[in-house]
Amino acid sequence: MASALRQAASPNAGFPNGYFGHCHEVSHGRSFAVMYDDTTDNSSPPVYGQPPPRYQEPPGMEPNTCQRLKKFLAPLGVALLLFVKFFGKIKFLILPLLKFLPVVFKTGGTMLLSIAGYAMVWGVWFALGFVLLIFVHECGHLLAAKRIGLKVGVPVFIPFMGAVIALKEAPRNAWIEAQVGIGGPVLGTLGAAVCESIFQLTGNFLFRALAHVGFMLNLFNLAPISPLDGGRVVTALSPWLWLVGVGVVAVMLFNYPNFLLLLVLLFSLPRLFSLFRSKTEAERRYFEVTPAQRWFMAALYFGLVVFLVWGMEATYVAPRAGSGM
């Protein structure tokens, strides 16, 4: 009985454990009960690091397609504006480079193709030297044409056939044509001589081989038959020398059957046939050169032929026994 009375007198009587508290409001002199939850299990530690709730646009406030497009294009527009301002300051440097790109792709690209083709037969280093010798030869034509004032294209390489430079305007007479024609063999012969000089200094037979091939390449180009350089040169001497060139190439083709020689022979036929038909007044004037011009070109042409024959003999290296060559 006593215990029952004590429980009834207890402040928490009639309330579950932990659900009753009390406080006194001192200013008013009365007390009142405060309910609070003290049953939470505080034995487990609190959880930290949970991401905050994501913000979501209220319904109907999502950006439309136009707004999204503006948001995407705005940074691009700023970047483009900065580029235009920067380009305006350096355009004097970029524009010449852009004009030079066709030269790089035409000449440089075809050079790389030729080097790759020749490398499969002769190896990389000889192929590189051989293509550079052809490039030097073509630069001779280019410089001669520029000196005279002719408009020409850039050198374009054709694997296993050499290289060509297209004339954008025809020579006005045989004297101009002969100057452009002799420019390639003159500079090409100088390039072959440089290779021989390097061999003399280093003893590297790669350069002797390049010198020998360079002399032979330029000598072949001096054959008096169009479209070879020699065919252009002898227009200032006598077009009838084309018959000699046809005979030389025909003998070479008989002894050393070659597709390139056959092409040269076929391309020579139009000019060869022109020897035997009547010519207009303009065609006759085309071949008129002064005696001084004719003698100068003859000395340069035949002197170069003699030097190239000597160069080939001087740089010839006999195959070693057992080399299979």
C-alpha positions, 0 to 999 in steps of 0.5 A: 500500500505504501509503495502504491502511494509513493508511486501516485505521489511521484512527479511522473505518475501517469506518464510513460517513462521519459515523457514528462518534465516540469519547469516553473515560470518564476515570474507568474509563480505557477508551474506547468508540465512540458512534454518532450521526447527523451526516448531517442536512442543516443547510443549510435553516433550521428551521420555526417557527410550526407549531400545537401538536398538538390535545388529544383526549379519550381514547376514551370520555371525550367529553361526552354530550348532557346535559353539553353542554346544561348547558355551554350553559345555565349562562351563560344561567342566570347572565345571567337571575339577574343580570337578575332582581336588576336588574329587582327594583331598577328594576321601579317604573320599568318596570311603569308603562312596560309599562302605558303601551305599549297607549296608545302602540300604539293612539293613536300607531300609529293617529296615524301611519297617519292622518298617512301617509294625509293626507300623500298628499293634503295633504302631510306638514306639513299632515297632521301639523297636522291630525291634532294638531288632531283629537288635541286635540279628542279630548283635550277629550272625555277630560278632560271624562269624567275630570273627571266620573268616567267610564271611557273608552278612549284615542283611536283614529284612523281615517284619513279618518274622524277619531278615536273614544274609547270610553266604557267606561260609559254616562253616567248622564243627559243632563247628563253626556252633554252635558258629555262631548260639549261638551268636544271642541269647546271644546278643539278650538276653542282649538287652532284659535285657537292656530294662528291666533295662530301665523300672526299671529306668524309669517305662515306660511300653513300655520297659517292653513290649519290654523286654518280647517280646525280651526274648520270641523272643530269646527263640523261636530261640533256639528251636532245629530245623533247620533253627532256631538258636537252630538247628545250636547250637545242631549240636555240641551236637547231631543232633538227638535233631532235632527230639525234635525241630520238635516235639516242633514246631509241638505242637506250630503249632497245638495250635497256627496256624501260617504261620511262624511256618509252614515254619520253619517246612517245611525248617527243613525237608531236614536236618531231613531226613539226619539223616536217610541216610548213611553219607560220611566220610566228613559228619561224620567228620563235626559233630566231636567235642571235649568233652570240646567243647560239654560240653561248648556249652551244658552249654551255650545253656541250661543255656540260655534257663533257663534264657530266661524262667525266663526272660519271667516270670519276665517281664510278665504283666497281661492284665488289666480288661476291656482292651479287651486283 
